[in-house]
């Protein structure tokens, strides 16, 4: 899933795997099966601030944030059970 983030008024395009995006949507209690692209982009834009260094640094920062947000075994199990 391609997300267009706005961090400190600066655009940043980030590509996120669909499974990772789904896990983050579960973490944020977003509706299942809904188009959550805008909500995810808004959340990551807020959590990615402030803008520091360059775009590559910011992409790594966003990916680290994603890992921290979804690294919960209960969350992963909840996601897997919903698909089954």
C-alpha positions in Angstrom: 0.0 0.0 0.0 1.4 3.4 -1.0 0.9 6.1 1.7 1.4 9.8 1.2 2.5 11.3 4.5 2.7 14.9 5.4 5.3 15.5 8.1 5.9 19.1 9.2 4.3 20.3 5.9 6.7 18.1 3.9 5.4 15.2 1.7 6.8 11.7 2.1 5.8 8.7 0.0 6.1 5.4 1.9 5.3 1.9 0.6 3.9 -0.4 3.3 3.1 -4.1 2.9 -0.6 -4.9 2.9 -0.3 -7.3 5.9 1.6 -4.6 7.9 -1.0 -2.0 7.0 -3.8 -4.5 8.1 -2.0 -5.1 11.4 -1.7 -1.4 12.0 -5.4 -0.9 11.2 -6.3 -3.5 13.8 -4.0 -1.8 16.3 -5.8 1.5 15.6 -9.3 -0.2 15.8 -10.2 0.9 12.3 -13.1 -0.9 10.6 -12.2 -4.2 9.0 -12.2 -4.3 5.2 -12.6 -0.5 5.0 -10.3 1.7 3.0 -8.0 2.9 5.7 -5.3 4.5 3.6 -6.1 8.1 4.8 -6.4 7.1 8.5 -3.1 5.2 8.3 -1.3 8.1 6.5 -2.6 10.6 9.1 -1.5 8.4 12.0 2.0 7.8 10.6 2.3 11.5 9.6 1.6 12.5 13.2 3.9 9.9 14.7 6.7 10.6 12.3 7.1 14.2 13.3 9.4 16.1 13.6 11.1 16.0 10.2 14.8 15.4 10.6 17.6 14.8 8.1 16.5 13.5 4.7 13.7 11.5 3.1 15.5 8.1 3.5 16.0 8.8 7.3 12.3 9.6 7.6 11.3 6.4 5.8 13.4 4.3 8.1 11.9 6.2 11.1 8.4 5.4 9.9 9.2 1.7 9.3 10.7 1.5 12.8 7.5 3.0 14.2 5.4 0.4 12.3 7.4 -2.4 13.7 7.0 -1.1 17.3 3.2 -0.5 16.7 2.5 -4.0 15.4 5.0 -6.1 17.4 2.3 -7.5 19.7 1.6 -11.2 19.6 -2.0 -10.7 20.7 -2.5 -8.2 17.8 -1.1 -10.7 15.3 -3.3 -13.5 16.6 -6.3 -11.3 16.5 -5.6 -10.4 12.9 -5.0 -14.0 11.9 -8.2 -15.2 13.6 -10.3 -12.5 11.8 -9.1 -13.8 8.4 -10.0 -17.4 9.2 
